[in-house]
Amino acid sequence: MLRGKYFRNSLALILVISSIPGLIVGGVIYGIAGGWLEQALLQLHKSQIVQRASNVDDQFAYMETSLAHWAFDPKFNSNLYETLFYRDFEIARDITKTLNVMQGSTPLAKNVELYLSGPQSTRFHPEYDAVTDKAVEAMYQDIFTHDNMAFWMQLAADPTDLQKQSLALVHKIPGVDTHPFGAVIVRINEDKAANLLTTLTPYNVGETFVMQSDGNMLLTSSKNSDSASFNEVLKQEVVSRGGREGSFLFDYNKNMYTVSYGTLQRIGTEWMYVSASPISAITEPVDFVSKLILSASAAALLLALILSWYASRKIYSPVRRLVALLNGHQTITNSAAEHHDEFTLIEKQWVHLSRESNLLQSKLEEQLEHVREGFLLQLIQGFLYSYSEEDLRERMRGYGWEVDGKQFIVMHVQLTGLANLEGRFTQGDEGLITFAAANMVEELSSSRLSQADVINFHDLSLGLLIMLPSEEEYKEALYELSSDIVNGINKILKLQVSIIISKPATAIDQIPSFYEEAKQASGYRNFVSENQIMDLESIDTAKETNEQRYPFALEREIVQAIRTGQQPEAEALITSFLDALLERGAKEMEVQQSMLQLLFSIFHAIRQLGMDPNQLFGTANMYEQFTSLREPDKMLGWFSHKIIRPFVRELEARSDVQLKKVVETAKIYLQQRYMQEISLDTCADYTGMNAVALSKAFKQVTGINFIDYLTELRMDKAKELLRDTEHKINDIAVQVGYQHSYFNRIFKKHTGFTPSQYRDMHRI
């Protein structure tokens, strides 16, 4: 009993000591750190206001930048001044679509409209409407009194109610014209703006508003009357203090508020934001947490004392009973004296029982069916290569197989068509499906063959090891069994089946290599969702592979569509790419190799655009992911969701995406018309940019100027014609857009050889 009393005392002491730090920490936090933490929270609150104000500023800056980009859109050019929209309804419809896209891409926009001042004042809201009301026309004409091309102003929220004003962002058009005749107007959605301003009150209480430097209120987070009076008093206090930013404590109706204000630089004006939060909302959690820690520590101490007393009475009782049980119900005192203590006795008896248990377990496992399955799995995967033929036969005899005088045939069963079941199975059900198929194959094979064992790989594939007498003809029976398997799986699981029958093996150690050959041969199946039975003894896979032409033209179109961010076109072209392979009778292995080559080309194009695929797609091995796909629909879905869509999202997120699209459009234009007379001005007209802007953009994106790119393009085509055709040099000069004399001079300057010398050199 002395040892039991010592155990209880030690346990109680440990529990008491473990509770003391909690009490000390709670007291320190509550008594000492409360004031310091309160000040730290106030400072943190001020920092949060500044950071969130920066986020608000970014939202409005994004709207200004987006509107500036749209204002330079070629749709809003000088031709709109003379357009008769009631006749040119296609132009009107195009403008309406553009305005809807602009509104959808601007989160804070209530609506986006276009006003055109001309012989007939017109507005798109977003639908076409002629302005006949003089008061409405005067409201819009007031826009042109501003000197800036883009600015913020108060504008009637609805032309039918000119008294109600709302905040609007205006950009005159055309953006490059010094005499604009129209304007794109984005009206702010006050509810969304209020929600945005609410982020400046981190604790969901308080008020936030935005005003001009002269005190004119622009936006507020709340519209009720109490908030309006509070905002008015607070606004006067901020104006009286002056300065561009600051913070102070403000007492209003016996409540203390912490107030922070600062400036937001907007085009054409300067705004000031003011955020006020009750100080109690900031400091209240400190008091609550401190009291909670102190209370919890005290409760934990009390609970520890109670539990230590209770545990000391109960914890020793199981030890006493266990020692008595292991020692044949002798007294604990005698056992402890013989073995020094109870735990030495428990350890000795446990080792003895474990040894006997392991011996019995080994004998039992030899009789279990899953041991046979494990042996087959190791055998067929080649893990038993170190065993001799006689050792393998001896082990299989021990497991109950008859292996003497037998020939061994393995069948590889591959299930396909999972993506076409339309919800019958989902991703992740492969193990369940394979288990069901394995049961079906086992039942069918046992009804036809005396020795046939199924190996379940849990990945929509199965192995079947068949043992037949050495001289027995087996092909007819195996074909009938294969047909039964195909029909059964088609009918019940609605999946297609590919079965590959290996050559017969006379030795057990040949089984792994023969199965691997059958598994590899599955790559030569037709890459369509259909049932297929292949006998490796009657076909030669090497003769089955026909050279397939790789669709390079489609690859170039796919890469071009991806480079320009055309997601639907890229997805459609990849579908055409796969269809082209399948129409030519490509096998599964050939399809995978071609699609992997396409994936490599796409990654190369992504790197040329200055992006890192590892950052874009993460550290996942995309090639390894793709090689696990075995069905066309899954391949197309993988390309769409894993490659194209993430890249297009990243491309559109970049600030220079529009610029690159214009340059890519110009490059396509040059590649299609290099044989004609082309100038920078004609290309600029085609892309909708002015010549100076296009030249600068071309240099920035490609690294070379416009004329050098066109010259290189023509020279590359001329070299190709000189190498691969017998056309006259005069004709080649015309085909690449040059006069004969000038062509000779510029070709020699570019390559160092005359066209004739270049042709002769490459012929040699």
C-alpha positions in Angstrom: 0.0 0.0 0.0 3.0 2.4 0.4 3.6 2.3 -3.3 -0.1 3.1 -4.0 0.0 6.1 -1.5 3.1 7.4 -3.2 1.5 7.1 -6.6 -1.6 9.1 -5.4 0.5 11.8 -3.8 2.7 12.2 -6.8 -0.2 12.4 -9.2 -1.9 15.1 -7.0 1.3 17.1 -6.8 1.8 17.0 -10.6 -1.7 18.1 -11.3 -1.5 21.0 -8.8 1.8 22.2 -10.2 0.5 22.0 -13.8 -2.4 24.3 -12.8 -0.3 27.0 -11.2 1.1 28.5 -14.5 -2.5 29.0 -15.8 -3.4 31.0 -12.7 -0.2 33.1 -12.9 -0.7 33.9 -16.6 -4.4 34.8 -16.1 -3.5 37.1 -13.3 -0.7 38.8 -15.2 -2.9 39.3 -18.2 -5.8 40.7 -16.2 -3.8 42.8 -13.7 -0.8 44.1 -15.7 -1.1 43.5 -19.4 -4.7 44.8 -19.8 -3.7 48.5 -20.3 -0.8 47.7 -22.6 -3.0 45.4 -24.7 -5.7 48.0 -24.9 -3.3 50.5 -26.3 -1.9 47.9 -28.7 -5.4 47.1 -30.0 -6.1 50.8 -30.5 -2.9 51.1 -32.6 -3.8 48.0 -34.5 -7.3 49.4 -35.2 -5.7 52.5 -36.7 -3.4 50.4 -38.8 -6.3 48.4 -40.0 -8.2 51.5 -41.1 -5.2 52.7 -43.1 -4.8 49.3 -44.8 -8.4 48.9 -45.6 -8.6 52.5 -46.9 -5.8 51.4 -49.3 -8.1 48.6 -50.4 -11.0 51.0 -51.0 -8.6 53.3 -52.9 -7.6 50.3 -55.0 -11.3 49.5 -55.9 -11.9 53.1 -57.2 -8.5 53.1 -58.9 -9.4 49.8 -60.7 -12.6 51.4 -61.9 -10.7 54.4 -63.2 -8.2 52.3 -65.0 -10.8 50.0 -66.5 -12.8 52.9 -67.8 -9.7 54.4 -69.3 -9.0 51.1 -71.1 -12.6 50.9 -72.4 -12.6 54.6 -73.5 -9.8 53.7 -75.9 -11.7 50.8 -77.3 -11.9 51.0 -81.2 -15.7 50.8 -80.9 -15.7 54.3 -79.5 -14.0 56.0 -82.4 -14.8 59.1 -84.4 -17.2 57.2 -86.7 -19.9 57.2 -84.0 -20.4 60.9 -84.6 -22.0 60.4 -88.0 -23.5 56.9 -87.3 -27.3 56.6 -87.8 -28.0 54.0 -85.1 -31.6 53.5 -86.2 -30.3 52.1 -89.4 -26.9 50.6 -88.3 -28.6 48.5 -85.7 -25.7 46.0 -85.6 -23.4 48.8 -84.4 -26.0 49.8 -81.8 -26.3 46.2 -80.6 -22.5 45.9 -80.4 -22.3 49.0 -78.3 -25.0 47.7 -76.0 -23.1 44.4 -75.5 -19.9 46.3 -74.8 -21.7 48.5 -72.1 -23.1 45.3 -70.5 -19.6 43.8 -70.4 -18.2 47.0 -68.9 -20.9 47.0 -66.2 -20.3 43.3 -65.4 -16.6 43.8 -65.0 -16.9 46.8 -62.7 -18.0 45.6 -59.2 -19.1 49.1 -57.9 -21.0 50.1 -61.1 -24.8 50.5 -60.9 -24.9 51.0 -64.7 -22.7 52.1 -67.6 -24.0 54.3 -70.3 -22.8 56.1 -73.4 -23.8 59.7 -74.4 -23.1 61.0 -77.9 -23.5 64.7 -78.7 -24.1 65.2 -82.4 -26.8 66.2 -84.9 -29.0 64.1 -82.8 -28.1 63.7 -79.1 -28.1 60.0 -78.3 -27.5 57.8 -75.3 -27.1 54.1 -74.7 -28.5 53.1 -71.2 -27.4 50.5 -72.3 -30.1 50.3 -75.1 -30.2 53.0 -77.8 -32.3 56.0 -77.0 -32.6 59.5 -78.7 -32.4 62.4 -76.2 -35.3 64.8 -76.8 -35.7 66.3 -73.3 -33.9 69.6 -73.2 -33.3 69.3 -69.5 -31.7 65.9 -69.9 -29.6 67.1 -72.8 -28.4 70.1 -70.7 -27.4 67.6 -67.9 -25.3 65.6 -70.3 -23.9 68.7 -72.0 -22.6 69.9 -68.6 -20.0 67.1 -68.9 -18.2 68.9 -71.7 -17.6 72.0 -69.6 -14.9 70.0 -67.6 -11.4 70.4 -68.9 -10.2 66.9 -68.0 -10.9 63.9 -70.2 -11.8 61.8 -67.1 -13.2 63.1 -63.8 -15.7 62.4 -61.0 -18.9 64.4 -60.7 -22.3 64.4 -59.2 -24.9 63.4 -61.8 -28.6 62.8 -61.7 -29.1 59.2 -60.7 -31.9 58.8 -63.2 -32.5 61.2 -66.2 -36.2 61.1 -65.3 -35.5 62.5 -61.9 -32.9 65.3 -62.2 -33.2 66.3 -58.6 -31.7 63.1 -57.1 -27.9 63.2 -57.5 -25.4 60.3 -57.4 -21.7 59.9 -57.8 -20.5 59.1 -61.3 -17.2 58.5 -63.1 -17.0 60.1 -66.6 -14.5 59.6 -69.5 -14.9 61.6 -72.7 -14.5 59.8 -76.1 -12.8 59.4 -78.3 -9.9 59.0 -75.9 -7.3 60.2 -78.3 -9.3 63.2 -79.7 -8.8 66.7 -78.5 -12.4 67.5 -79.4 -14.5 64.7 -77.8 -18.1 64.5 -78.8 -19.3 61.8 -76.3 -18.7 60.3 -72.9 -18.8 56.9 -71.2 -20.5 57.3 -67.8 -20.3 54.8 -64.9 -22.8 55.5 -62.1 -21.8 54.2 -58.7 -24.0 51.7 -57.0 -24.5 53.4 -53.6 -25.5 50.1 -51.8 -22.3 48.4 -53.0 -20.2 51.5 -52.2 -21.8 51.5 -48.7 -20.8 47.8 -48.2 -17.3 48.7 -49.3 -17.1 51.5 -46.9 -18.3 49.2 -44.1 -14.9 47.4 -44.3 -13.4 50.6 -42.8 -15.2 49.7 -39.5 -13.5 46.4 -38.6 -15.8 45.6 -35.7 -19.1 46.0 -37.7 -20.1 49.0 -35.6 -19.5 52.7 -36.2 -19.8 54.9 -39.2 -17.7 55.6 -42.4 -18.2 58.2 -45.1 -16.3 59.8 -47.9 -16.4 63.5 -48.6 -14.7 66.1 -50.8 -12.1 68.4 -49.2 -14.7 71.2 -49.0 -17.0 69.0 -46.9 -19.4 67.9 -49.6 -20.6 64.4 -48.6 -20.1 61.8 -51.5 -20.7 58.3 -50.0 -21.7 56.9 -46.6 -22.0 53.5 -45.1 -25.4 54.1 -43.5 -28.5 56.0 -44.6 -30.6 56.3 -41.4 -31.3 59.6 -39.7 -29.3 59.0 -36.6 -26.2 58.2 -38.7 -26.8 61.3 -40.8 -26.8 63.6 -37.8 -23.7 61.9 -36.3 -21.9 62.1 -39.7 -22.7 65.8 -39.9 -21.2 66.6 -36.5 -18.2 64.4 -37.2 -17.7 66.0 -40.6 -17.6 69.5 -39.0 -15.1 68.3 -36.4 -12.8 66.8 -39.1 -13.0 70.0 -41.3 -12.3 72.2 -38.3 -9.1 70.1 -37.5 -7.8 70.5 -41.0 -4.9 68.4 -42.3 -4.8 65.5 -44.8 -4.8 62.7 -42.3 -5.0 62.0 -38.6 -6.8 60.3 -35.7 -8.5 61.4 -32.5 -11.0 60.4 -29.8 -14.5 61.9 -30.2 -17.2 62.0 -27.6 -20.8 61.9 -28.9 -23.9 61.2 -26.8 -21.9 59.8 -23.9 -20.1 57.4 -26.2 -16.4 57.6 -26.9 -15.3 56.9 -30.5 -11.9 56.5 -32.1 -11.8 58.4 -35.4 -9.3 58.0 -38.2 -9.3 60.0 -41.4 -7.2 60.4 -44.5 -7.2 61.3 -48.2 -7.8 59.4 -51.4 -6.3 60.8 -54.5 -8.8 60.5 -57.4 -8.5 61.8 -60.9 -9.6 65.5 -61.1 -10.2 65.8 -57.3 -9.2 64.7 -53.8 -11.5 62.8 -51.4 -11.3 62.3 -47.7 -12.5 59.2 -45.8 -13.6 59.3 -42.2 -14.0 56.2 -40.0 -15.4 56.2 -36.5 -15.7 53.1 -34.2 -16.9 52.9 -30.6 -13.8 52.4 -28.4 -15.7 49.9 -26.3 -16.0 47.5 -29.2 -12.2 47.5 -29.4 -11.2 47.1 -25.8 -14.1 44.9 -24.5 -12.5 41.6 -25.7 -9.4 42.3 -23.6 -11.4 42.4 -20.3 -13.5 39.5 -21.3 -10.5 37.3 -22.2 -8.5 38.2 -19.1 -11.4 37.3 -16.8 -12.1 34.1 -18.8 -8.5 33.0 -18.4 -8.5 33.6 -14.7 -11.8 31.8 -14.2 -10.7 28.9 -16.4 -7.5 28.5 -14.5 -9.3 28.5 -11.1 -11.8 26.0 -12.4 -9.0 23.8 -13.8 -7.2 23.8 -10.4 -10.3 22.7 -8.6 -11.1 20.1 -11.2 -7.4 18.8 -11.1 -7.7 18.4 -7.3 -10.9 16.4 -7.5 -9.7 14.3 -10.4 -6.3 13.5 -8.8 -8.1 12.3 -5.6 -10.5 10.2 -7.6 -7.8 8.8 -10.1 -5.5 7.8 -7.2 -8.2 5.5 -5.9 -9.1 4.0 -9.3 -5.8 3.8 -11.3 -4.2 1.1 -9.2 -7.1 -1.3 -9.2 -6.7 -2.5 -12.8 -2.9 -3.1 -12.2 -3.8 -5.3 -9.2 -6.3 -7.3 -11.1 -3.9 -7.7 -14.1 -1.1 -8.9 -12.0 -3.3 -11.4 -10.3 -4.6 -12.7 -13.6 -1.1 -13.1 -15.2 0.3 -14.7 -12.1 -2.4 -17.3 -11.5 -4.2 -15.3 -8.8 -1.2 -15.3 -6.4 -1.0 -12.4 -4.0 0.6 -9.2 -5.4 3.1 -9.0 -2.5 4.6 -12.4 -3.4 4.7 -11.5 -7.1 6.3 -8.1 -6.5 8.9 -9.7 -4.2 9.8 -12.3 -6.9 9.8 -9.9 -9.8 10.8 -6.7 -8.0 7.6 -4.9 -9.0 4.3 -5.5 -10.8 5.4 -4.0 -14.2 8.3 -6.4 -14.5 5.9 -9.3 -14.0 3.5 -7.8 -16.6 6.4 -7.3 -19.1 7.6 -10.9 -18.7 4.2 -12.5 -19.1 3.4 -10.2 -22.1 6.5 -11.2 -24.0 5.7 -14.9 -23.4 2.1 -14.5 -24.6 3.2 -12.4 -27.6 5.7 -15.1 -28.7 3.0 -17.8 -28.5 0.5 -15.5 -30.2 2.8 -14.8 -33.1 3.5 -18.5 -33.6 -0.2 -19.3 -33.7 -0.8 -16.3 -36.0 1.8 -17.5 -38.5 0.2 -21.0 -38.7 -3.2 -19.4 -39.1 -2.2 -17.0 -41.9 -0.9 -19.9 -44.0 -4.5 -21.1 -44.3 -6.1 -17.8 -45.0 -7.3 -17.0 -48.5 -5.9 -13.5 -48.6 -2.4 -14.9 -48.2 -2.9 -16.6 -51.6 -4.0 -13.2 -53.0 -1.0 -11.5 -51.6 1.4 -14.1 -53.0 -0.2 -13.8 -56.5 0.1 -10.0 -56.3 3.8 -10.2 -55.4 4.4 -12.9 -58.1 2.7 -11.1 -60.9 4.4 -7.8 -60.0 7.9 -9.4 -60.0 8.6 -9.1 -56.3 9.6 -12.8 -56.1 12.3 -12.6 -58.7 14.9 -13.9 -56.2 13.1 -17.2 -55.7 14.0 -20.2 -57.9 11.5 -22.0 -60.0 11.4 -24.9 -57.6 10.9 -22.6 -54.6 8.0 -20.9 -56.3 6.4 -24.2 -57.2 6.9 -25.5 -53.6 5.2 -22.4 -52.2 2.3 -22.6 -54.6 1.8 -26.3 -53.7 1.8 -25.2 -50.0 -1.0 -22.7 -50.8 -3.1 -25.4 -52.5 -2.4 -24.9 -56.2 -1.7 -27.8 -58.6 1.2 -26.6 -60.6 2.9 -29.7 -61.9 2.3 -30.4 -65.6 0.5 -27.1 -66.1 0.8 -24.2 -68.5 0.2 -20.7 -67.1 -1.8 -17.9 -69.0 -2.4 -14.4 -67.6 -5.1 -12.1 -68.8 -5.1 -8.3 -68.3 -8.6 -6.8 -68.0 -8.9 -3.0 -68.4 -12.3 -1.2 -67.8 -13.0 2.0 -69.7 -15.9 4.4 -70.3 -16.2 5.6 -66.7 -16.5 9.3 -67.9 -19.6 8.4 -70.1 -21.9 7.1 -67.4 -23.5 10.5 -66.7 -23.6 10.4 -62.9 -23.9 6.6 -62.4 -20.4 6.6 -60.9 -18.3 9.6 -59.7 -14.5 10.2 -59.5 -13.1 8.2 -56.6 -15.4 5.2 -57.2 -12.7 3.3 -59.2 -11.9 1.0 -56.3 -15.6 0.1 -55.8 -16.1 -0.5 -59.5 -13.0 -2.7 -59.7 -14.1 -4.7 -56.7 -17.5 -5.4 -58.3 -15.8 -6.4 -61.6 -13.4 -8.7 -59.8 -16.3 -10.6 -58.2 -18.0 -11.0 -61.6 -14.8 -12.2 -63.3 -14.1 -14.6 -60.4 -17.6 -16.1 -60.6 -17.5 -16.4 -64.4 -14.0 -18.0 -64.5 -14.7 -20.5 -61.7 -17.7 -21.8 -63.7 -15.5 -22.5 -66.8 -12.0 -23.3 -65.4 -10.7 -25.4 -62.5 -7.9 -23.1 -61.6 -8.3 -19.4 -62.2 -7.4 -16.6 -59.7 -8.3 -12.9 -59.9 -5.9 -10.2 -58.9 -7.6 -6.8 -58.1 -5.4 -3.7 -58.7 -8.2 -1.3 -57.6 -7.6 1.1 -60.5 -10.1 -0.2 -63.1 -7.8 -3.0 -64.0 -7.7 -6.7 -63.1 -5.3 -9.6 -63.6 -6.4 -13.2 -64.1 -4.0 -16.2 -63.7 -5.1 -19.4 -65.4 -3.5 -22.8 -64.9 -4.3 -25.4 -67.6 -2.9 -28.9 -68.5 0.2 -28.4 -70.6 -1.2 -30.1 -73.7 -4.8 -28.8 -73.5 -6.1 -26.5 -76.2 -7.2 -23.4 -74.5 -8.0 -20.6 -77.0 -11.6 -21.4 -77.6 -12.3 -21.6 -73.8 -10.5 -18.4 -73.1 -12.3 -16.5 -75.9 -15.7 -17.8 -74.6 -14.7 -16.7 -71.1 -13.6 -13.3 -72.4 -16.9 -12.8 -74.2 -18.8 -13.7 -71.0 -16.7 -11.2 -69.0 -17.3 -8.5 -71.6 -21.1 -9.1 -71.8 -21.4 -9.3 -68.0 -19.6 -6.0 -67.3 -21.3 -4.3 -70.2 -24.7 -5.3 -68.9 -24.3 -4.7 -65.2 -21.6 -2.0 -64.8 -22.3 -0.3 -68.2 -18.5 -0.1 -68.8 -16.4 -1.2 -71.8 -13.8 -3.9 -71.4 -10.4 -4.5 -73.1 -8.9 -8.0 -72.5 -5.4 -8.9 -73.4 -4.5 -12.6 -73.4 -0.8 -13.4 -72.9 1.2 -16.1 -74.5 1.3 -19.4 -72.5 4.1 -19.8 -70.0 5.6 -23.1 -69.1 7.5 -21.8 -65.9 6.2 -19.8 -63.0 9.0 -17.4 -63.1 7.9 -16.4 -66.6 4.5 -15.1 -65.4 5.7 -11.6 -64.3 7.3 -10.8 -67.7 4.3 -12.3 -69.7 1.8 -10.2 -67.7 3.9 -7.1 -68.1 3.9 -7.8 -71.9 0.1 -8.1 -71.8 -0.2 -4.9 -69.8 2.0 -3.0 -72.2 0.1 -4.3 -75.1 -3.0 -2.6 -73.7 -1.4 0.6 -75.0 -2.0 -0.6 -78.6 -5.8 -0.9 -78.2 -8.0 1.4 -80.2 -8.4 4.6 -78.2 -12.1 4.6 -78.2 -14.7 3.4 -75.7 -15.4 -0.1 -77.2 -14.9 -3.7 -76.2 -11.7 -5.3 -77.4 -10.1 -8.7 -77.1 -6.4 -9.1 -78.0 -4.4 -12.4 -78.2 -0.7 -11.7 -78.0 0.1 -15.1 -79.5 -1.7 -14.3 -82.7 -0.7 -10.7 -83.2 2.5 -8.8 -83.3 2.1 -5.4 -81.6 5.1 -4.1 -83.4 3.3 -4.6 -86.7 0.2 -3.0 -85.4 1.7 0.4 -84.9 1.3 2.5 -88.0 3.1 5.8 -88.3 0.6 8.6 -87.6 1.1 12.1 -88.8 1.1 14.6 -86.0 -1.3 17.5 -86.6 1.2 20.3 -86.5 -1.2 22.8 -88.0 -3.7 22.3 -85.3 -0.9 22.5 -82.7 0.1 26.0 -84.0 -3.6 27.2 -83.9 -4.0 25.9 -80.3 -0.8 27.6 -79.1 -1.9 30.8 -80.9 -5.3 30.7 -79.3 -3.8 30.2 -75.8 -1.3 33.0 -76.3 -4.1 35.4 -77.1 -6.3 34.2 -74.2 -9.1 32.8 -76.4 -10.3 30.1 -74.1 -13.3 28.7 -76.1 -11.3 28.6 -79.3 -8.4 26.8 -77.6 -10.7 24.2 -76.0 -12.5 23.6 -79.4 -9.1 23.2 -81.2 -7.9 20.7 -78.6 -11.0 18.7 -79.2 -10.3 18.8 -83.0 -6.7 17.8 -82.3 -7.8 14.7 -80.4 -10.5 13.9 -83.1 -7.8 14.1 -85.8 -5.7 11.5 -84.0 -8.7 9.2 -83.5 -9.8 9.5 -87.1 -6.4 8.3 -88.2 -6.8 5.2 -86.0 -4.2 6.2 -83.4 -3.7 3.7 -80.5 -3.8 4.6 -76.9 0.0 4.9 -76.6 0.2 7.1 -79.7 -2.6 9.4 -78.4 -0.9 9.9 -75.1 2.5 10.6 -76.8 0.9 13.2 -79.1 -1.1 14.8 -76.3 2.1 15.0 -74.2 3.9 16.7 -77.1 1.0 19.2 -77.3 1.3 19.8 -73.6 5.0 20.4 -73.9 4.4 23.0 -76.7 1.8 24.8 -74.6 4.3 25.0 -71.7 6.9 26.3 -74.1 4.5 29.0 -75.3 3.7 29.9 -71.7 7.4 30.4 -70.9 7.8 32.6 -74.0 5.1 34.9 -72.6 7.2 35.4 -69.4 5.3 33.1 -67.1 6.6 30.2 -65.0 4.4 27.0 -65.3 5.6 26.0 -61.8 4.1 29.1 -60.3 1.0 29.0 -62.5 0.1 25.3 -61.9 1.9 24.7 -58.6 4.4 22.0 -57.9 2.2 19.2 -59.1 3.8 17.0 -61.9 1.4 17.8 -64.7 2.9 15.2 -67.1 2.4 12.4 -64.5 -1.2 13.5 -63.9 -1.9 13.4 -67.6 -0.4 9.9 -68.2 -2.9 8.5 -65.7 -5.8 9.4 -68.0 -7.0 6.7 -70.3 -10.2 8.2 -71.9 -10.7 11.0 -74.4 -13.3 12.9 -72.4 -11.1 12.9 -69.3 -8.2 14.1 -71.4 -10.2 17.0 -72.8 -11.6 17.9 -69.4 -8.1 17.8 -67.9 -6.7 20.2 -70.5 -9.6 22.6 -70.0 -9.6 22.7 -66.2 -6.0 22.2 -65.4 -4.2 24.0 -68.2 -6.2 26.5 -70.3 -8.5 28.1 -67.7 -5.8 28.8 -65.1 -3.6 30.2 -67.8 -6.3 32.5 -69.2 -7.2 33.7 -65.7 -3.6 34.6 -65.1 -3.2 36.2 -68.5 -6.3 38.4 -68.0 -5.1 39.4 -64.6 -1.9 40.9 -66.0 -2.0 44.6 -66.5 -0.7 44.4 -70.1 -3.0 41.7 -71.4 -4.9 44.0 -73.7 -1.6 45.3 -75.1 -0.3 41.8 -75.8 -3.6 40.8 -77.5 -3.3 43.8 -79.8 0.3 42.9 -80.7 -0.7 39.3 -81.3 -3.5 40.5 -83.6 -1.0 42.6 -85.5 1.4 39.6 -85.8 -1.4 37.4 -87.1 -2.2 40.1 -89.6 1.4 40.3 -90.8 1.7 36.5 -91.0 -1.4 36.4 -93.2 -0.6 39.4 -95.5 3.2 39.6 -95.5 3.1 39.1 -99.4 1.1 42.3 -99.8 2.2 45.9 -99.5 1.9 46.5 -95.7 2.7 49.6 -93.7 2.6 50.5 -90.0 -0.4 52.7 -90.7 -2.4 49.9 -92.4 -1.7 47.5 -89.6 -2.6 50.2 -87.0 -6.0 50.7 -88.8 -6.6 47.0 -88.6 -5.9 46.7 -84.9 -7.8 50.0 -84.0 -4.7 51.7 -82.6 -2.8 54.7 -83.8 0.5 54.0 -85.5 2.7 55.5 -82.8 1.0 53.5 -80.1 1.2 50.3 -82.1 4.9 50.8 -82.9 5.7 51.4 -79.2 3.6 48.4 -78.1 5.2 46.1 -80.8 8.7 47.0 -79.5 7.7 46.6 -75.9 6.0 43.1 -76.3 8.3 41.5 -79.0 11.6 43.2 -78.4 12.0 44.3 -82.0 10.4 47.1 -84.0 7.6 46.7 -86.5 9.6 46.8 -89.7 12.3 44.5 -88.4 9.6 41.9 -87.5 8.0 42.2 -91.0 11.4 41.9 -92.7 12.4 38.7 -90.7 9.0 37.2 -91.5 9.5 37.8 -95.2 13.1 36.6 -95.2 12.1 33.4 -93.4 9.4 32.7 -96.0 11.9 33.5 -98.8 14.5 31.1 -97.4 11.8 28.4 -97.3 10.8 29.0 -100.9 14.5 29.0 -102.1 15.2 25.7 -100.3 12.0 23.8 -101.0 10.8 25.0 -104.4 12.1 25.6 -107.9 10.3 29.0 -108.3 12.2 31.7 -110.1 13.8 34.3 -107.8 11.7 37.1 -109.4 8.5 35.1 -108.5 9.8 34.5 -104.9 10.4 38.2 -104.5 6.8 39.0 -105.5 5.5 36.2 -103.2 7.1 37.7 -100.2 6.1 41.3 -101.0 9.3 42.8 -102.7 10.4 44.1 -106.0 13.2 42.0 -107.6 16.0 44.5 -107.3 15.2 45.5 -103.7 14.7 41.9 -102.7 18.2 40.9 -103.8 19.7 43.8 -101.9 17.8 43.3 -98.6 18.2 39.4 -98.8 22.0 39.8 -99.0 22.0 42.4 -96.2 20.0 40.0 -94.0 21.8 36.7 -94.7 25.2 37.7 -96.2 24.4 35.8 -99.4 22.5 36.6 -102.6 19.3 34.5 -103.2 21.1 32.4 -105.9 24.1 31.7 -103.6 21.7 30.7 -100.7 19.8 28.3 -103.0 23.0 26.7 -104.4 24.6 26.4 -100.9 21.6 24.5 -99.5 21.3 22.3 -102.5 24.9 21.2 -102.1 
